[in-house]
Amino acid sequence: MRGARAPRLPRRPLHGVLLLDKPIGWTSNDALQKAKGLLRAEKGGHTGTLDPLATGLLPLCFGAATKFSQASLDADKRYTATLHLGRTTTTGDLEGEVVEERPLDCDRAAIAAVLARFTGEIDQLPPMHSALKHQGRALYEYARQGVEVEREPRRVTIHALELLEWNAPTLVLDVLCSKGTYVRTLAEDIGRVLGCGAHLSALRRTASGALTLAGAVTITELEAMTPEAREALLHPVDCLVADWPALHLAEADAGRFLSGQRRRTEHADAPAVRVYGPDPRAFLGSAHVTCGELIADRLLSPPEVASQLGIPATFSATPADAGIEA
């Protein structure tokens, strides 16, 4: 007779951002569910999918942080990309079958000249082996059936493309790019212009917006920690919007802002600001400023605000009234 199974610990409200160094072979959702279980968090999400073959920074949002995950999704990304020149594959990466092999006839100067052509705004054709949807199905599902779907090129921005290492046939690049960039496609396009073909043999995300791998933790490290040590790794919710302008409110205005009321402000017009209450400083949510009005976009609940301070909720949600409060 089997022994009694140990009771499962209950999930709990937890608010913050975990910087995870995702291992190779894991899907982003695999990593999220593992971390969510180890932290016993009630609610969690990730901020942009990393392919199973990719490693590196995967910010995981818990509780109130999920309200601001879009900011990280929209942020620029940085990668270390390893290209294998002279060989193309069916998928553009290591998973695919080899389609063609060509001899290499390029030096460092020729590579640098080609990289310059891919810096700035460029058009990319989304790869068939991607999660992009067509008529409700991911493109990779069509690709697995041998079906080619017509796709429209997408405009992306390569802010920086630096050659880190060239040891034929391996080319290592530092890529700073806008959201929606397919580094696999970039690798293939660079190989095509060089005349030898290429595929992506390794990819590591090193930054997402202002967040970097500094302080990121691996799954193995997370498993070895105590519950208290795991929770101590959480970054505050507002780290996702740390590069937005900050606006501070007095206590009375903070309470009204949390209830959704518009406020008068001398702050310049801005599409996005982060809003704080009085000392002790507490992040209240995001807003935009238009014509001298502070208009809430995403708000934390009073309990979520209080959780940052480790005290009971102190901001009361004043019933909203018509108009703008002075």
C-alpha positions as CSV (number, residue, x, y, z in Angstrom):
1,M,0.0,0.0,0.0
2,R,1.4,3.4,-1.0
3,G,2.0,6.0,1.7
4,A,-0.1,9.1,1.9
5,R,0.8,11.8,-0.5
6,A,2.0,15.0,1.0
7,P,-0.6,17.7,0.9
8,R,-0.1,20.4,-1.7
9,L,0.6,23.8,-0.4
10,P,-2.0,26.4,-1.2
11,R,-1.3,29.1,-3.8
12,R,-1.1,32.7,-2.6
13,P,-1.3,36.2,-3.9
14,L,2.2,37.3,-4.9
15,H,3.2,40.5,-6.7
16,G,6.4,41.1,-8.6
17,V,8.7,40.2,-11.4
18,L,11.1,37.2,-11.5
19,L,14.0,37.5,-14.0
20,L,14.4,33.9,-15.2
21,D,17.3,32.6,-17.2
22,K,15.4,30.1,-19.3
23,P,17.1,26.8,-20.2
24,I,17.4,25.4,-23.6
25,G,14.6,22.8,-24.5
26,W,12.0,24.5,-22.3
27,T,9.0,26.3,-23.7
28,S,8.3,29.7,-22.1
29,N,5.1,28.2,-20.6
30,D,7.0,25.3,-19.2
31,A,9.3,27.7,-17.4
32,L,6.4,29.9,-16.2
33,Q,4.5,26.9,-14.7
34,K,7.6,25.6,-13.0
35,A,8.4,29.0,-11.4
36,K,4.8,29.6,-10.5
37,G,4.6,26.3,-8.7
38,L,7.9,26.9,-6.8
39,L,6.6,30.3,-5.7
40,R,3.1,29.0,-5.0
41,A,1.8,32.1,-6.9
42,E,-1.9,32.4,-7.7
43,K,-1.5,34.3,-10.9
44,G,1.4,34.5,-13.4
45,G,2.3,35.2,-17.0
46,H,5.4,35.7,-19.1
47,T,6.4,38.8,-21.2
48,G,7.2,37.4,-24.6
49,T,7.8,33.9,-25.8
50,L,11.3,32.5,-26.2
51,D,11.6,29.5,-28.5
52,P,12.5,26.2,-26.8
53,L,16.0,26.3,-28.6
54,A,16.6,29.8,-27.2
55,T,18.0,30.6,-23.7
56,G,18.2,33.7,-21.6
57,L,16.1,36.4,-20.1
58,L,12.4,35.6,-19.6
59,P,10.7,38.1,-17.2
60,L,7.9,36.4,-15.4
61,C,5.1,38.5,-13.9
62,F,3.1,37.6,-10.9
63,G,-0.1,39.1,-9.4
64,A,-0.3,42.9,-10.0
65,A,2.7,42.7,-12.4
66,T,0.6,40.9,-15.0
67,K,-1.3,44.2,-15.5
68,F,1.9,45.8,-16.9
69,S,3.3,42.9,-18.9
70,Q,2.4,44.6,-22.2
71,A,5.1,47.2,-21.5
72,S,7.8,44.4,-21.6
73,L,6.1,42.8,-24.6
74,D,6.4,46.1,-26.5
75,A,10.0,46.8,-25.4
76,D,13.1,46.4,-27.5
77,K,15.0,43.1,-27.1
78,R,18.7,42.3,-27.1
79,Y,20.1,38.9,-28.2
80,T,23.4,37.1,-28.7
81,A,22.8,35.3,-31.9
82,T,25.1,32.5,-33.3
83,L,24.9,31.9,-37.0
84,H,26.3,29.0,-39.0
85,L,27.3,30.3,-42.4
86,G,27.3,28.1,-45.5
87,R,24.4,26.0,-44.5
88,T,20.6,26.5,-44.8
89,T,17.9,24.4,-43.1
90,T,14.2,24.0,-43.6
91,T,13.4,25.8,-40.4
92,G,16.2,28.4,-40.4
93,D,17.6,26.9,-37.2
94,L,19.2,23.7,-35.8
95,E,15.8,21.8,-35.7
96,G,15.4,21.7,-39.5
97,E,16.9,19.4,-42.1
98,V,19.8,20.7,-44.1
99,V,18.7,22.1,-47.5
100,E,21.9,23.3,-49.0
101,E,25.6,23.7,-48.2
102,R,27.8,26.3,-49.9
103,P,31.5,27.1,-49.6
104,L,32.4,30.3,-47.7
105,D,34.0,33.2,-49.5
106,C,33.8,36.1,-47.1
107,D,36.0,37.9,-44.6
108,R,35.4,40.1,-41.6
109,A,35.2,43.2,-43.7
110,A,32.7,41.7,-46.1
111,I,30.6,40.6,-43.1
112,A,30.7,44.0,-41.5
113,A,29.5,45.6,-44.7
114,V,26.5,43.3,-45.0
115,L,25.6,43.9,-41.3
116,A,25.5,47.6,-42.0
117,R,22.8,47.0,-44.6
118,F,20.6,45.3,-42.0
119,T,20.9,48.1,-39.4
120,G,17.9,50.4,-39.2
121,E,14.3,49.8,-40.4
122,I,14.0,46.7,-42.5
123,D,11.3,44.5,-43.9
124,Q,11.1,40.9,-42.8
125,L,9.0,38.0,-44.1
126,P,7.7,36.1,-41.1
127,P,9.0,32.5,-41.2
128,M,6.6,29.6,-41.8
129,H,8.1,27.9,-38.7
130,S,6.6,30.5,-36.3
131,A,3.7,31.0,-34.0
132,L,2.2,33.7,-36.1
133,K,-1.5,33.0,-36.8
134,H,-3.2,32.5,-40.1
135,Q,-6.9,31.8,-40.1
136,G,-6.7,30.8,-36.4
137,R,-3.8,28.4,-36.8
138,A,-0.1,28.9,-36.2
139,L,2.1,29.0,-39.3
140,Y,4.2,26.1,-38.0
141,E,1.1,23.9,-38.2
142,Y,0.9,24.6,-41.9
143,A,4.6,24.1,-42.3
144,R,4.5,20.7,-40.7
145,Q,1.9,19.7,-43.3
146,G,4.1,21.0,-46.1
147,V,1.7,23.9,-46.8
148,E,3.2,27.3,-47.7
149,V,1.0,30.3,-46.7
150,E,1.3,33.7,-48.3
151,R,2.7,36.2,-45.8
152,E,3.1,40.0,-45.8
153,P,6.5,41.5,-44.9
154,R,6.6,43.3,-41.6
155,R,8.6,46.4,-40.8
156,V,11.0,46.0,-37.8
157,T,13.9,48.0,-36.5
158,I,17.4,46.7,-35.9
159,H,18.9,49.4,-33.6
160,A,22.3,47.8,-33.4
161,L,24.0,44.9,-35.0
162,E,27.6,44.2,-33.7
163,L,30.0,41.5,-34.8
164,L,31.3,39.8,-31.6
165,E,33.1,36.9,-33.1
166,W,34.0,35.5,-36.5
167,N,35.5,32.0,-36.6
168,A,34.4,30.4,-39.9
169,P,31.8,29.0,-40.2
170,T,30.5,30.5,-36.9
171,L,29.4,34.1,-36.7
172,V,28.3,35.6,-33.3
173,L,26.3,38.8,-33.3
174,D,24.9,41.2,-30.7
175,V,21.4,42.2,-31.9
176,L,19.4,45.0,-30.4
177,C,16.0,45.0,-32.1
178,S,12.4,46.1,-31.9
179,K,9.6,43.8,-30.8
180,G,8.4,41.4,-33.5
181,T,11.9,40.8,-35.0
182,Y,12.6,37.2,-36.1
183,V,16.3,36.7,-35.5
184,R,16.1,33.4,-37.4
185,T,14.9,35.3,-40.5
186,L,17.7,37.9,-39.9
187,A,20.3,35.1,-39.9
188,E,18.9,33.7,-43.1
189,D,18.8,37.1,-44.8
190,I,22.4,37.8,-43.8
191,G,23.5,34.5,-45.2
192,R,21.6,35.1,-48.4
193,V,23.2,38.5,-49.0
194,L,26.6,37.0,-48.2
195,G,25.9,34.5,-50.9
196,C,26.6,31.4,-48.8
197,G,23.4,30.9,-46.8
198,A,23.1,30.6,-43.1
199,H,21.0,29.3,-40.2
200,L,20.7,30.3,-36.6
201,S,22.5,27.7,-34.4
202,A,22.0,29.4,-31.0
203,L,20.1,32.3,-29.5
204,R,20.3,33.9,-26.1
205,R,18.2,36.9,-25.0
206,T,20.2,39.2,-22.9
207,A,17.8,42.1,-22.3
208,S,14.2,43.1,-22.6
209,G,13.8,46.9,-22.3
210,A,15.5,48.0,-19.2
211,L,15.6,44.5,-17.8
212,T,18.8,42.4,-18.2
213,L,20.3,39.1,-17.3
214,A,22.0,40.6,-14.4
215,G,20.4,39.0,-11.3
216,A,18.5,36.5,-13.4
217,V,18.1,33.0,-11.8
218,T,18.0,29.6,-13.4
219,I,15.4,26.9,-12.8
220,T,18.0,24.8,-11.1
221,E,19.0,27.6,-8.8
222,L,15.4,28.4,-8.0
223,E,14.7,24.8,-7.1
224,A,17.6,24.7,-4.6
225,M,16.3,27.8,-2.7
226,T,14.2,28.1,0.3
227,P,10.7,29.6,-0.2
228,E,11.8,32.9,1.5
229,A,14.9,33.1,-0.8
230,R,12.7,32.6,-3.9
231,E,10.3,35.4,-2.9
232,A,13.2,37.7,-2.1
233,L,14.2,37.5,-5.8
234,L,11.0,39.2,-6.9
235,H,11.6,42.7,-8.4
236,P,8.9,45.4,-7.7
237,V,6.0,45.6,-10.1
238,D,7.1,49.0,-11.5
239,C,10.4,47.6,-12.8
240,L,8.4,46.8,-16.0
241,V,7.9,50.6,-16.6
242,A,11.0,52.0,-15.0
243,D,11.9,53.9,-18.1
244,W,8.6,55.9,-18.1
245,P,8.4,59.3,-16.6
246,A,7.3,59.3,-12.9
247,L,4.6,61.4,-11.3
248,H,4.0,61.6,-7.6
249,L,0.7,62.4,-5.9
250,A,-0.3,63.6,-2.4
251,E,-2.3,61.3,-0.3
252,A,-5.7,62.7,-1.1
253,D,-5.0,62.7,-4.8
254,A,-3.6,59.2,-4.6
255,G,-6.9,57.8,-3.2
256,R,-8.9,59.6,-5.9
257,F,-6.5,58.4,-8.6
258,L,-7.0,54.8,-7.4
259,S,-10.7,55.2,-7.8
260,G,-10.3,56.2,-11.5
261,Q,-10.9,59.9,-11.1
262,R,-9.0,62.2,-13.4
263,R,-6.6,64.7,-11.8
264,R,-5.3,68.1,-12.8
265,T,-1.5,68.1,-13.3
266,E,1.3,70.4,-14.4
267,H,3.1,67.5,-16.0
268,A,3.7,67.8,-19.7
269,D,1.6,65.7,-22.0
270,A,2.9,62.1,-22.1
271,P,1.5,58.8,-23.6
272,A,2.6,56.8,-20.5
273,V,3.6,57.7,-17.0
274,R,4.1,55.7,-13.8
275,V,2.2,57.1,-10.8
276,Y,3.2,57.0,-7.1
277,G,1.6,57.8,-3.9
278,P,3.2,59.7,-0.9
279,D,5.9,58.4,1.3
280,P,6.4,55.6,1.9
281,R,6.5,55.5,-1.8
282,A,4.0,53.2,-3.4
283,F,3.4,52.4,-7.1
284,L,-0.3,53.1,-7.9
285,G,-0.5,52.3,-11.6
286,S,0.0,53.7,-15.1
287,A,-1.6,56.7,-16.8
288,H,-1.3,59.2,-19.6
289,V,-1.3,63.0,-19.5
290,T,-3.4,64.9,-22.0
291,C,-4.1,68.7,-21.9
292,G,-3.2,68.9,-18.2
293,E,-5.3,65.9,-17.2
294,L,-3.8,62.8,-15.6
295,I,-5.9,59.9,-16.9
296,A,-5.5,56.4,-15.3
297,D,-4.8,53.4,-17.6
298,R,-3.9,50.4,-15.4
299,L,-4.5,50.6,-11.6
300,L,-3.4,48.5,-8.7
301,S,-6.1,47.6,-6.2
302,P,-5.6,49.0,-2.6
303,P,-4.5,45.5,-1.4
304,E,-2.0,45.4,-4.2
305,V,-0.7,48.8,-3.3
306,A,-0.5,47.9,0.4
307,S,1.4,44.6,-0.4
308,Q,4.4,46.8,-1.6
309,L,4.7,48.3,1.8
310,G,3.9,45.3,3.9
311,I,1.1,47.1,5.7
312,P,-2.7,47.0,5.5
313,A,-4.4,49.0,2.7
314,T,-4.3,52.8,3.6
315,F,-5.6,54.3,0.4
316,S,-9.4,54.4,0.2
317,A,-11.2,54.3,-3.1
318,T,-13.2,57.5,-3.1
319,P,-16.4,57.1,-5.2
320,A,-15.8,58.8,-8.6
321,D,-17.7,61.9,-9.4
322,A,-18.2,63.8,-12.6
323,G,-15.6,66.1,-14.0
324,I,-12.0,66.8,-13.0
325,E,-10.9,67.4,-9.5
326,A,-8.7,70.4,-9.0
